[in-house]
Amino acid sequence: MANKIEHLELIADQIEQHIGGFDNVATLTNCMTRVRIVLKDRSLFNMDALRDVEGIKGVVDAGEQYQIIVGMGTAAKVTGVLNKRMKGAGLEEDSTEAPVAQPFSIRRALNTLAAIFVPTIPALIGCGLILGMVNIFKLVAPDFVATNPDIFTLFTVVGKAVFAVLSVMIGMNTAKELQASPAIGAVMAAVLAAPGLANVELFGNALVPGGGGMFAVLLVCVFSSKFELWFRSHCKESLDLIFTPTVTILVSSAVALFILQPIAHAVNVWLGNLVSVALLNESAGSVAVGGILGGGFLFLLLTGLHQGLIPIHAQILETFGLNYLFPILAMGGMGQVGAAAYVYLKSKNERLKKTITGALPVGILGVGEPLLFGVSLPLGKTFIAGCIGGFAGGAMMAAFKIGIIIPFGTAGLSLIPLVGEGQIPSFLLAVVCAWIVGFIASMLLGFTDPVEKPAKSR
């Protein structure tokens, strides 16, 4: 345990040193695999030095934000160490400071989307695995399930609990990220899903609880947060506590139910039709689309554009009951696994082989950044081979119509308990196909084995 703690401290030491110190940190957060840092002065950031630090798998410049890849679980622990040090140095963020208006940018919007949805991942995975456990029992021990229906009904209730509060969590996170009141964000999400809306008809239009899905929640909570901040800036301080929340909720509810929710509903209908035509028909076209998505996902991952798919994943799940897109995209990582396995067998570079030894197991489980930034991208042709493997796996996923029971989260073999009921054999076949094709593509394309560098003195 001491060695693990020391390792975290060493990574934190290097991050602190190469970001220009804690005085240079504007925000510090994390996702499942990355420490995310916004700096006040980007010129003080030493990306090359950080990439050479043991335990850091890669560094991504995502516009205003730097993302330091340290791996599943490690990201939260390293961020915890850094936050503790910042607090000890008296450098906590001042939550009372007025928000600074910044110009819109695509990267900032994508980073905000990630910050809104990433905190929900632990709950989604936990509840999803409980539902997956029920599905596995139904597959391997149907008689046991039939003789104990109440137990498995209870597990199903627990597993589905996250979906009862998911929109509220998204509402709270949206308001928090926009520096508004999380409680009002939660209320606006609850208004959209209130069962009582079904009993209301205004101007000849019946209101629909949950209409517009996750897109409606995002639109409405962005509007309510912006309106709240604007109204507060024009309201006298003595009246703020009473008038700001009341007016915000009333105005936002009206805009939500008469404007934003219908717009979001139209988007949902369009998205549902698109998914049905592109992925769920029985033609070769859906297989080709699956291949293109699986083969091209790594390019999205590199640019950070994959974060823009998060609400789409959530809405596909809400519309169809399974998310048919995420398993296809996950095959990009599985293609990498096959391509890197060939490199491991043929490389004479001990440092590269050591990198693959550490990255391959987590890559198989679905954490692909160590392979992507430590192996595939530096070798070039191996990255292309991984994309080819992802194309094959994605095509098979689309052919088998495989979906998962949560919107997003883990990937690779760790998706096994989360795939739709009865789809585990087909899922495994598609994964093995991505591995084999990635391996063969890597063999055919070859790679330039890097020359062993002399060890640096520390």
N, C-alpha and C positions, 0 to 999 in steps of 0.2 A: 504493500500500500504506500509506503514511504517513497518508493521509486516512482510510482504513478504521480504522487503529489509533487515531487521534485520535477518531474517531466512537465507538468502543467505550469509550474512556476517558471521553468526555463523558457517555455514557449511565450508566456506572458512577459518575461524579461525582454525577449527579443522584439516582441511586438511594441512594447513601450519604447524601446530604444529607437526603432526604425520608423515610428510614426511621428517623431518629433516631440515625444513626451505627452503627458496627459493634458498639459495646458493647450495642446493643439487639437484636442478632441471636441467635436461639436456634439455628436451622438455616437453611442456605442450599443449595438444590439447583436443578436445572433439568430440564425435559423438552425436547422438540424445539423448542418455540416460546416457552416461558415460563420466567422466573426465578421460583422458588418460595421464599418467605421466611416463616419463622415468627418472630415478634417477641416479645420479653419484655414490652414495653409497647406495646400497639396504639395508644394515644392519641398516640404520637409519629409515627405514619404519616400522611403528607400525600398522600392519594390524588388529590385534585384537581390538585395541583401536578405530580405525576408524569404524569398524563394529558396535560398540556400540553407535555411534553418531546418534542422532535423525536426520532423513532426509536422511541418507545414507542407501541405500537398500541392498548393498553388495559390496564386494571388490574382484576382480579377479586378480590373478597373471598370466599374459599372457607372461611369459618369461622375456624379457628385459623391458616390459611395465606393469605398474599397471593400472587397470581400476576400477575407483570408480563410482559405480552406484548410481546416484541421481535422475534419472527420466527424462521423456520427457520434453524438454524446460528448465528444471532446469540446465541441464549439460552445456548448452551454457552460461547461466547467471552466474553460479558459476565460469566457466572458465574465463569469462570476468572480474569478480571481482579479481580472482587470477592474471590474466595478468596485470590488472591495478596496483595491489600492487607491482608486480615484476618490472614494469616500474618505479613506484614511488621510488623503492629501487635502481634504476639504474642497474637492472639485466636483461635487454633485451638481447635476443640472438644476437650474433655478426654474421650478415649474410655474413661478409667479411672473416670470418674464413674459412680456407681450410677444405674441408670435410675429415673426418677420415675414412679410409678404415676399414670395419669391416667384419669378416667372415660371410659367408652365413649361415642362419638358417631358418627353416620352419616358426617359429613364427615371425621372423623379416619380412619375405616375406609376411605373412598374415597381419601383422600390416600395412605394406606398402600398400597392396591392399586396406585395409579399408580406409587408409588415402587418397588414390587416388579417391575412389568412394563416400565416405561419403559426401564430400562437394557438390556433385551433387544432393543429396536427396531432399533438399527443392525445387529445380526447377522441379525435377521429380514428386514430390507429388503435387505441385501447378498446373503444366500443366496436370497431370493425373486427378486431381479432376475436372478440367475444361472439359476434355473429358468425364469424368464420368457423369458430370452434363448433357451433351448433350445426353448421353445414357439413363439417367433416364427420361429426357423429352420425348425421343422417346418411352419409355416404358409406361409412365403414361399419356402423352398428345400428341399422334402422330399427331392429327389434328392441334394443335398449331404449331408443328414443320413444318408441310406441308405448312401452310399459312405464315410462316416466315422463308423461307429457307436461305435467305442471312445472317440473324442474327446467325443462328446455323452453317452456313458455316464459318463465321468469328470466332466463338468460337472454331471450329475444327482447324482452321489455328493456332490460338493462342495456343491451347492445344498441337499441334504437333510441335510447334517451338522448344521445348527442344531437340527433336530428330535430328533436323537439326544441332545443335551445340554440341550434347553430345560427339561425338568423339573428337572434338576440346578441350572441357573441360577436357576430360580424358587425352588427350595429354599434356595439360598444367600442370595438377596435377601430372602426372607421372614425368615430367621433374623437377617440383618443389620438389617433394619428394626425387628425386635422386640428388638434389642440382645442377641441370643444368639449362639452360635458359628456362623458361616456354614458351617464344615466339617461340623458335625453336621446342619445343614439339607440340605446336599448329600447326605450319607449317607442320610438318611431318604428323600429323593426317589429315590435310587438303589435303595434297598430295595424301594420300590413297583414299580419297573420291572424288577427283577432277573429275567432269563429263568429262573433256577433255581426260581422260585416255581411254574412249571408242573409241576414234578415232585413237589410237596408236596401232600398231602391230609391235613387235620386235621379230626377230628370229622365225617367224612363229606363235608366240603366241599373241593373242589379250589381251590387258590389261583390267581389269574389275574394274570400280570404286566401292569402298566399299568392294572389295573382301577380305575375311578373317575376316571381321567384327571387333568386339571389341578385339578379340585375336590378330589380326594384329596390331591394334593401340597400344596395350600394348607391344608387341614384338618390334615393330619398335621404339617406344618412349624410351623403355629401352635401345635399342642399340644406338640410336642417343644421348641419355644423357650420356651413358658411353663413347662413342666415343668423344663427345664434351669435357668432362672432361680430357680424355687422351690427346687429341690433344692440348688443352689449356696448359696442363702441359709441353708440348714440344715446344710450340710456343713462340717466343720472344714477350715480352709485347708490343713493338711498333707495331707489326703486328697482334696482337691478335684480335682486333676489326674487321679487314678486313678478315683475313684468317680463323679464327676459325668457324664463322657461315657459311661462304661460303663452306668450305671443308666439314663441318659436314652435311650440307643439301645435297650436291652433293653425298657424299659417302653413307649417310643413305638412300637417295632416291633409289640409285642403289641396295643396299642390300635389301631394303624393297620390291621393285617391282619384283626382280628376285629370291629372296630367302625366305624372311620372310613372305610376303603376300601369296605365294603359300603354304607354310607350314601351315599357319593359316587357309587358305581355306580348306585344307585337314582335319584339326582338326574340322572345322565347319561341314563339310559333315559327318564326323564320329559322332559328337555330335548330329546332326539332325537325323541321322539314329537310334542312341541309344534312343533318346527321343521318336521317332515314335514307335519303337519296345516296349520300356519299359512302356510308359505312354499313348500312343495315339491309341493303338490297341484295339479291342473290346473283348479281352479275359479276363478271370479271372486273368491272370498273371499281367496285368497292375493295376488291383485293389489291388493285393497283394503287388506290388512294391510301390504303393501309400501309403498303410498302413505301410510298413516298413519305408519309408521315413518320414511319419508323426509321427510315434512312436519313431523314432530314432533321430529326429532333436535336441531334448533337450541335448542329449549327445554331439552333434557337438557344440552346443551353449556353453556348459560348457568348452570345450577344446579350443574354439576360432577357430576351423576349419571351422565354417560356413562362415568365411570371404573369404575362398577360393572359395566359390560358387558364389561370386558377378559377376565376368565376365561371368560365365556360365548363370546366370539369364539374363544378358544383351544380350547374344548371342541367347538364346532360344527365347526371344522376337523378336529379329531382324530376326530370321529364320522363325518363325511361326506366327508372328503378335500378339501373346499373350504369356505370360510367364505361362506355365502350372505347373512349379515346385514350385514357391513361395507359392501359396495358399495351396499346400499340406503340405509344411514345417510349415506354419503358424498354422496348426492344433495342433502342439505340445503345443503351448501356450493355445489353447482353451481347450485341455484336462486338463491342469493345472487348468483352471478356474472351471471346474466341480469338480475336486478333492478337491480344496481348499474350494469350497462352502460347501461340506459335513463337512470338518473340522470346518468351522465356526459354523455350526449348532450344532456340538457335543462337541466342546472344552469348557472346563471350565476355561481356561487360558485367562484372560482378556487382557494381553499384546498381545498374539497371535491373539485374535479376533480383536484387534485394528489394528494390522498389516494387517490382511486380509481385514478389512473394507477399509483401504486406498489403498491396492494393487489390490483388485478385480475389481473396476471400470476401472482402467487403463489397467488391464489384459484383460478385455473384449474388450477394444479398440485396444489391440494388443501390449502393452508394458508389456512383461512378466517377466522382471528381478526382480521386487519387489516380485512377487509370487514365482519365482524360488529360489531366494537366501534367502528370508525372511520366506518362508513357506515350499515349497516342499522339497528342499534339507535337511533342518534340520530335517524334519520328516521322510525322507527316503521312507517309503511305499507310502506316498502321491505323491512323485516324480514318482514312478513306476505307480501309478494309472493314473497320468497325461499322461504318455507315452502311456498307454493303450487307453485312450481317444483320444490322438493324432493319434494312429493307426486307430481307427474307422473313425475319421474325414478325415484323409488322404486317406483312402480307398474310401470314398464317393466322395471326390474331384476328384480322378482319375477316378472313375466310371462315373461321370458327365462330365468329360473333362473340368473342370473349369479353366480359365486362367485370368490373370490381364493385364491391358493395359500399365503398366510401369514395368521395370525390377525388382525393389525391392523397399523397403521403409517401409511404415506403414503396419500394419497387423490387425488381429481381425476384429471386426465389422467396423472399419474405412476403411477396404478394400471394403465395399459395393459399393461405387461409382466407384471403379476401376476395378471391374470384367467385363468380356466380355459382350457384348450386349446380353440381354435376359437371363443372367445366374444368376441374383440376387436371385430368389427363390431357385434354386439348391444350391447356395452358403450358404444361410441361413439354409437350411436343413442339410448340412454337418456340419456347426458350431454347431447347436443344438445337432446333433448326438454326436459330440466330447464332449460337455458339459455333456450330459446324461450318456454316457459311462464312462467318467472320474469320475462322481459323484458315479455311481454304483460300479466302480472298487475301489474307495476310501472306500465305505461302506463295501465291501467284504473284502478288505485287512486290514481295520482298521488303527489305528495309536496310538502311545503312546503320550498321552497328556502331554506336558512338565509341570514340577512343577513350580508354580509361584515363581519367585525370588523376594527377598525384594528390594525395590527401592534404587538405589545408591544415596548417598548424593553428591551434586554438590557444 
